[in-house]
């Protein structure tokens, strides 16, 4: 009875056995990096004006996570007022149909997070009432994460997966570079050498002999396994792509050292334009919501305010230095005279 030997490329990647702990390590790194970049993206925007009474229910029930929670996961949310409680809320929404002459929907309904209209109707009258609201541009405002209302979480999660794979590959190559032995294989012991590594990957104790019954003894040699420096550069570039996508200054140090001042400025300008696009969408939506509901929410770009503060500090230091230089010149002139 013959048995087909499957080639490596015929095996599903997820079905390949990994040494104990590797998959858990992969999950932990993926979780940590995803939270890291999502946290950076959400922390780039801060809002003031939450002290208004109309916003208290939203703040308490959302644990101060709106609207950036929905900007990240959904790409947009709707700002509306609950007529029964006189409270303003921000929630994801779905379109109800009907478009205007520009091809945009004219009606939508908010979706309470976690609400399921097939299993939960009647259990929570507030959720049922909110879900049945029919909203339009006359009584609500749609806030978008960017011009197209795209979310950032999908891209971040995909890029983090590539980042983790690259990181684990580097770790494996570093281990190989430190491997204490290699097999000098021949026709007699080639199969045994392959079986040895197969057994190691399956966490099995191994003692092999070749076809002649002789023990196969690994020889201690320098493996001379080199690691392509491009892998480290690729790690930096993937991270830079994630940060650039969300509008965070991110030129890798290794790349920045190779660029001229004009090239660095050009890259920074591209990132700034991306960030300004997101900032403008938030400001426009809040301006309309403030006028419609009588609130005073204001969005702040944390990165730009920090950079402006640093520029102001540098200018103050320059002014102080210029004043000191002028004073020194006056003293010197007085001495000379």
Secondary structure by P-SEA (a helix, b strand, c coil): cbbbbbccccccccccccccaaaaaaaaaaaaaaaaaaaaaaacccccccccccaaaaaaaaccccaaaaaacccbbbbbbcccccccbbbbbbbcccccccccccbbbbbcccccccccccccaaaaaaaacccccccbbbbbcccccccaaaaaaaaaaaaaaaaaaaaaaaaaaacccccccccccaaaaaaaaaaaaabbbbbbbcccccccccccccccccccaaaaaaaaaaaaaaaaaaccccccaaaaaaccaaaaaaaaaaaaaaaaaaaaaaaaaaaaaaaaccbbbbbbcaaaaaaaaaaaaaaaaaaaaaaaaaaaaaaaaaaac
